[in-house]
């Protein structure tokens, strides 16, 4: 029964992940990581003069830390997302145009997702399941309506003579 343990661990991770803004934190951290990686580019690729400054490394590290903290402490996600937006926008000036724009955009998207995440919201059903349930309800309502309409109308009238 060794195969049951990884399955249980994956299920527990999924439950933990669904209760947190996991995608938002991951996107914010990936944006900071991308900016840090772009800092190591050769001198011919670097676009701004601030690449060697301390702020060029502090802001992406702050983005990564905010991304991790959004996932680990979702109650403070609003503060971390605002700090993440400010760090992402600041990276435009200090870190190779925000990691060649990609890292900055990832940071902005991740921070926005974290800001908009709502806790204790029921999981969305898939659109297929929703359509299937709606179709079943419509069919049940149609059968009920037809049966009740037939019972209320009484017997069908007999056709009269045709002239």
GISULTA-V319449 format. One record per backbone hydrogen bond with DSSP energy under -0.5 kcal/mol. NH is the residue of the N-H (numbers start at 1). CO is the residue of the C=O. If there is no record, write none. Layout:
<<NH/CO> <NH/CO>>
This chain:
<<4/1> <5/1> <6/2> <7/3> <8/4> <9/5> <10/6> <11/7> <12/8> <13/9> <14/10> <15/11> <16/12> <17/13> <18/14> <19/15> <19/16> <20/17> <22/17> <22/20> <25/21> <26/22> <27/23> <28/24> <29/25> <30/26> <31/27> <32/28> <33/29> <34/30> <35/31> <36/32> <37/33> <38/34> <39/35> <40/36> <40/37> <41/38> <45/42> <46/42> <51/48> <52/49> <53/50> <57/54> <58/54> <59/55> <61/57> <62/58> <63/59> <64/60> <65/61> <66/62> <67/63> <68/64> <69/65> <70/66> <71/67> <72/68> <73/69> <76/73> <77/74> <80/76> <81/77> <82/78> <83/79> <84/80> <85/81> <86/82> <87/83> <88/84> <89/85> <90/86> <91/87> <92/88> <92/89> <93/90> <94/90> <95/91> <97/92> <98/91> <99/95> <100/96> <101/97> <102/99> <102/100> <103/99> <104/98> <105/101> <106/102> <107/103> <108/104> <109/105> <110/106> <111/107> <112/108> <113/109> <114/110> <115/111> <116/112> <117/113> <121/118> <130/126> <131/127> <132/128> <133/129> <134/130> <135/131> <136/132> <137/133> <138/134> <139/135> <140/136> <141/137> <142/138> <143/139> <144/140> <145/141> <146/142> <147/143> <148/144> <149/145> <150/146> <151/147> <152/148> <153/149> <154/150> <163/161>>
